[in-house]
């Protein structure tokens, strides 16, 4: 279990969700991009909440271990989304030209037209 502090909110989330949240926030900061992620969490009052966090270059986010023993909701969809987005940032798809390169002889024909 991890204790997340975001702005002035304190939340408890599962380890995987916290780890991917921090990794995604760092990846976005490196690109100057921004996104939002919705997580299911437990607030400090013990109630289950759904929270949407805006991540960007200036996100203040802290993740620390917690020893509380509360049942945490799952975040499988959010984790899958963040994992896919981090992969896009860290390993972007290769760009292929729409048309094959033109040879010098083909280029001279085009110049003549």
C-alpha positions in Angstrom: 0.0 0.0 0.0 1.2 3.5 -0.8 0.3 6.9 0.6 -0.1 9.4 -2.2 0.0 13.1 -1.6 -1.3 15.2 -4.5 -1.8 18.9 -4.0 -3.4 19.0 -0.5 -5.1 15.5 -0.8 -3.9 12.3 0.9 -4.9 9.0 -0.6 -4.1 5.3 -0.2 -3.7 3.2 -3.3 -2.2 -0.2 -4.2 1.5 -0.4 -4.9 1.2 -1.0 -8.6 -1.1 2.0 -9.2 1.2 4.3 -7.2 4.4 3.0 -9.0 2.8 3.5 -12.4 1.4 6.9 -11.4 4.8 8.2 -10.5 6.5 6.7 -13.5 3.8 8.2 -15.8 4.1 11.6 -14.2 7.9 11.5 -14.6 7.6 10.4 -18.3 5.0 13.2 -19.0 7.2 15.8 -17.3 10.1 14.8 -19.6 8.0 15.6 -22.6 6.3 18.7 -21.3 3.0 16.9 -21.9 0.0 16.6 -19.7 -2.8 14.0 -19.1 -5.3 13.0 -16.5 -5.6 9.7 -14.7 -8.5 8.4 -12.7 -7.7 6.1 -9.8 -9.8 4.3 -7.2 -8.4 5.0 -3.8 -9.2 5.2 -0.1 -9.2 8.6 1.5 -7.8 9.4 5.0 -11.3 9.1 6.4 -11.4 5.5 5.3 -13.9 6.0 2.5 -13.4 4.7 -1.0 -13.1 7.5 -3.5 -12.5 7.9 -7.3 -10.0 10.6 -7.9 -8.9 12.2 -11.1 -5.3 13.5 -11.1 -4.0 15.9 -13.6 -0.4 15.1 -14.5 2.0 17.5 -16.2 5.4 19.1 -16.0 4.7 20.8 -12.7 2.8 18.1 -10.9 3.6 17.9 -7.2 3.2 14.2 -6.3 4.6 12.2 -3.5 4.3 8.4 -3.0 5.4 6.8 0.2 5.0 3.4 1.9 2.1 3.0 4.3 1.4 0.3 6.8 -2.3 0.9 7.2 -4.5 -2.2 6.8 -7.5 -1.3 4.7 -8.9 -3.0 1.7 -7.9 -1.2 -1.4 -9.9 -1.0 -4.6 -8.3 -2.3 -7.8 -6.9 -0.1 -10.5 -6.2 -2.6 -13.3 -7.7 -0.3 -16.1 -5.8 2.8 -14.9 -2.6 0.8 -14.6 -3.0 -0.7 -18.1 -3.6 2.8 -19.5 -0.5 4.3 -17.7 1.7 1.4 -18.8 0.7 1.9 -22.4 1.2 5.6 -22.3 4.7 5.3 -20.7 5.6 2.7 -23.4 4.6 5.2 -26.1 6.8 7.9 -24.5 9.8 5.7 -23.8 9.6 3.7 -27.0 7.8 5.7 -29.6 6.8 4.0 -32.8 9.2 4.3 -35.7 8.2 6.8 -38.4 8.2 5.4 -42.0 8.0 7.7 -45.1 4.7 7.6 -46.9 6.5 7.1 -50.2 9.8 5.4 -50.9 12.9 7.6 -51.4 13.3 8.9 -54.9 16.5 7.9 -56.8 18.7 10.5 -58.4 17.6 9.5 -61.9 13.9 9.8 -60.9 14.6 13.2 -59.3 16.2 14.5 -62.5 13.1 13.5 -64.5 10.9 15.4 -62.0 13.2 18.4 -62.2 12.8 18.4 -66.0 9.0 18.6 -65.8 
